[in-house]
């Protein structure tokens, strides 16, 4: 190569933008190298981390086709959707269902879920929590056995999916058990992990076990890291019961309270 061209090529390399890459092993057609974020301009920002956006108007999100879900109008990040399709194709070969029950939920959607339980509009265990648990802290704890405070849900990120049923009892039935065992053996091949495993010494804090909730780790790990670096308790606001967030240590115990393989 002529010296002049070599110098020009070197200058171009030095002037190239600093971009983070993540290496992903080739799995069933999912690309081996994906540019996730440019650290100069696309690191997850607080509004994304807190769900304060509309996925329908966000270029990184894609509409989930109706054939994949139990309802219309759901969105996922494009990378999550691609990995899901690859995983579903393999599950189909085993005759296993892969129905998306819930995908991205922004702050407003999570607020509606939370406040319906808070006010008693949605019963929890057959009870109105507004009546059975008048103490705000105890009411928050009860809701947070399975539902996140707005601004703290992994579903804000477009990386997490609820599959097939929102009750662990289904996963004890023959089809549910077969599906769950297949996921334990195969989900990681497509980049997915079970966010909320059984609570115990390895996961003492956070929500109760959710066999239906799975995260796309090549993205969700980036979001979790960014959340823990950028978000403070003062950001958790704008809904009934938000004053309980600090005492409950929602960031340390709930946002961070996922299985080790999801961190």
C-alpha positions in Angstrom: 0.0 0.0 0.0 1.5 3.4 -0.9 2.6 5.5 2.1 0.1 8.3 1.4 -2.8 5.8 1.4 -1.6 4.1 4.5 -1.4 7.5 6.4 -4.9 8.4 5.2 -6.3 5.0 6.3 -4.7 5.4 9.7 -6.2 8.9 10.1 -9.6 7.6 9.3 -9.3 4.9 11.9 -8.3 7.4 14.5 -11.2 9.7 13.7 -13.8 7.0 13.8 -16.5 7.4 16.5 -16.0 5.4 19.7 -18.7 2.8 19.6 -19.4 -0.1 22.0 -19.9 -3.5 20.5 -21.1 -6.7 22.1 -20.1 -10.1 20.8 -22.8 -12.6 20.5 -22.2 -16.2 19.3 -24.1 -17.0 16.1 -27.3 -18.7 17.2 -30.0 -19.7 14.7 -29.4 -16.8 12.4 -29.0 -14.1 15.0 -26.0 -12.0 13.9 -22.7 -12.6 15.6 -21.9 -8.9 16.2 -24.4 -6.2 16.9 -23.8 -2.6 17.5 -25.9 -1.9 20.5 -25.1 1.6 21.6 -22.7 4.4 20.7 -21.4 5.5 24.0 -21.1 9.1 22.6 -24.8 9.6 21.9 -26.9 6.5 22.6 -26.3 5.3 26.1 -29.7 4.7 27.7 -30.9 7.9 29.2 -33.1 8.4 32.3 -36.3 8.9 30.3 -35.7 5.5 28.6 -34.7 3.8 31.9 -37.8 5.1 33.7 -40.2 4.3 30.8 -41.0 7.9 30.1 -41.5 7.6 26.4 -44.0 6.1 23.9 -42.5 3.0 22.2 -44.9 3.5 19.2 -42.9 6.6 18.4 -39.4 5.3 19.2 -37.2 4.2 16.3 -35.6 1.4 18.3 -38.9 -0.4 18.9 -41.1 -2.5 16.6 -44.8 -3.5 16.8 -45.3 -7.1 17.9 -47.4 -8.9 15.2 -50.7 -9.9 16.5 -50.0 -13.6 15.8 -47.3 -13.6 18.5 -49.4 -12.2 21.3 -52.6 -12.4 23.3 -53.5 -8.8 22.4 -52.7 -6.0 19.9 -50.5 -3.0 20.2 -47.5 -4.4 22.0 -43.9 -3.3 21.3 -40.4 -4.7 21.8 -36.9 -3.5 21.0 -36.0 -4.7 17.5 -33.1 -6.8 18.8 -35.4 -8.4 21.4 -38.0 -9.2 18.7 -35.4 -10.8 16.4 -34.1 -13.0 19.2 -37.7 -13.9 20.2 -38.5 -15.0 16.7 -35.5 -17.3 16.6 -36.4 -18.8 19.9 -40.0 -19.3 19.0 -39.0 -21.1 15.7 -37.2 -23.7 17.8 -40.0 -24.0 20.4 -42.5 -24.5 17.5 -40.5 -27.7 16.5 -41.3 -29.1 20.0 -44.9 -28.0 19.8 -44.4 -25.6 22.7 -46.4 -22.3 23.0 -44.6 -19.0 23.0 -47.4 -16.5 23.5 -46.4 -12.9 24.4 -48.7 -11.8 27.3 -46.9 -8.6 28.0 -44.0 -6.8 26.3 -42.9 -3.1 26.7 -44.9 -1.2 29.3 -44.0 2.5 29.6 -44.4 4.6 32.8 -48.0 5.4 32.2 -49.0 1.7 31.6 -47.2 0.7 34.8 -48.7 3.5 36.7 -52.2 2.3 35.7 -51.5 -1.2 36.9 -50.0 0.0 40.1 -52.7 2.6 41.0 -55.5 0.2 40.2 -54.1 -2.1 42.8 -53.3 0.7 45.1 -56.9 2.1 45.1 -58.6 -1.3 45.2 -60.0 -1.1 41.6 -58.0 -4.3 40.9 -58.3 -6.8 43.7 -55.2 -8.6 45.0 -55.9 -12.0 46.4 -59.6 -11.2 46.2 -59.2 -8.1 48.4 -59.2 -4.4 48.0 -55.8 -3.3 49.3 -57.1 0.2 50.0 -59.3 -1.4 52.7 -57.3 -4.4 53.9 -53.9 -2.6 54.0 -54.5 1.0 54.8 -50.8 1.5 55.8 -49.0 2.7 52.6 -45.8 0.8 53.3 -47.6 -2.5 53.8 -49.8 -1.9 50.8 -46.7 -1.2 48.6 -45.0 -4.4 49.8 -48.0 -6.4 48.9 -48.3 -4.9 45.4 -44.6 -5.4 44.9 -44.8 -9.1 45.4 -45.5 -9.3 41.7 -45.9 -5.7 40.3 -43.2 -3.0 40.0 -43.5 0.6 41.0 -43.7 2.8 38.0 -40.2 3.9 36.9 -38.6 0.6 38.2 -40.0 -2.0 35.9 -37.8 -4.0 33.5 -40.7 -3.9 31.1 -39.9 -0.2 30.5 -36.8 -1.2 28.6 -38.3 -3.2 25.7 -36.1 -6.2 26.7 -38.4 -8.2 28.8 -41.3 -10.5 27.9 -44.0 -12.3 29.8 -44.9 -15.6 28.2 -48.0 -17.8 28.2 -49.5 -17.2 31.6 -49.1 -14.8 34.5 -49.6 -17.4 37.2 -47.0 -19.9 38.3 -49.7 -22.5 38.7 -49.9 -22.9 34.8 -46.2 -23.9 34.8 -46.9 -26.8 37.1 -49.4 -28.3 34.5 -48.0 -30.8 31.9 -47.6 -28.3 29.1 -46.5 -25.4 31.3 -43.9 -27.7 33.0 -42.6 -28.9 29.7 -42.3 -25.4 28.4 -40.5 -24.1 31.5 -38.0 -27.0 31.4 -37.4 -26.3 27.7 -36.7 -22.7 28.5 -34.3 -23.6 31.3 -32.4 -25.7 28.8 -32.6 -23.5 25.8 -33.5 -19.8 26.5 -29.9 -18.8 27.1 -28.9 -19.9 23.6 -31.0 -17.1 22.3 -29.9 -14.6 25.0 -32.8 -14.9 27.4 -32.7 -15.4 31.2 -35.4 -15.8 33.8 -35.4 -12.5 35.7 -37.1 -13.6 38.8 -36.2 -17.1 40.0 -37.2 -18.6 43.3 -36.3 -16.4 46.2 -33.7 -17.7 48.7 -30.1 -17.3 49.6 -29.1 -16.6 46.0 -31.9 -14.1 45.4 -33.1 -12.8 48.8 -34.7 -9.6 47.6 -37.2 -8.5 45.0 -40.3 -9.8 43.5 -41.6 -13.3 43.9 -40.8 -16.0 41.4 -42.1 -15.4 37.9 -41.6 -18.4 35.6 -43.2 -16.4 32.8 -40.8 -13.4 32.8 -37.7 -13.6 30.6 -35.2 -10.9 29.7 -33.0 -10.5 26.6 -29.7 -10.1 28.3 -27.5 -8.5 25.5 -29.6 -5.4 26.0 -31.1 -5.8 29.5 -27.7 -6.0 31.2 -26.7 -2.7 29.6 -30.0 -1.1 30.8 -29.6 -2.5 34.3 -26.0 -1.2 34.6 -27.1 2.2 33.3 -30.1 2.3 35.7 -27.9 1.6 38.7 -25.5 4.3 37.6 -27.9 7.0 36.7 -31.2 6.6 38.6 -31.7 7.8 42.2 -34.7 7.4 44.6 -35.7 11.0 43.8 -36.5 9.9 40.2 -39.1 7.4 41.5 -42.1 9.7 41.7 -45.4 10.7 40.0 -47.7 8.0 41.3 -49.7 7.1 44.5 -47.4 5.5 47.1 -44.2 6.8 45.6 -43.2 8.1 49.0 -42.6 4.5 50.1 -39.8 3.9 47.5 -37.0 5.1 49.7 -37.8 3.0 52.8 -38.4 -0.1 50.6 -35.1 0.5 48.9 -36.7 -0.2 45.5 -33.6 0.2 43.5 -31.3 -1.9 45.6 -33.8 -4.6 46.5 -36.1 -4.7 43.5 -34.4 -3.3 40.4 -31.2 -5.0 41.3 -33.0 -8.0 42.8 -32.9 -10.3 39.7 -31.2 -13.6 39.2 -27.4 -13.6 38.9 -27.5 -14.7 35.3 -29.5 -11.6 34.4 -27.0 -9.2 36.0 
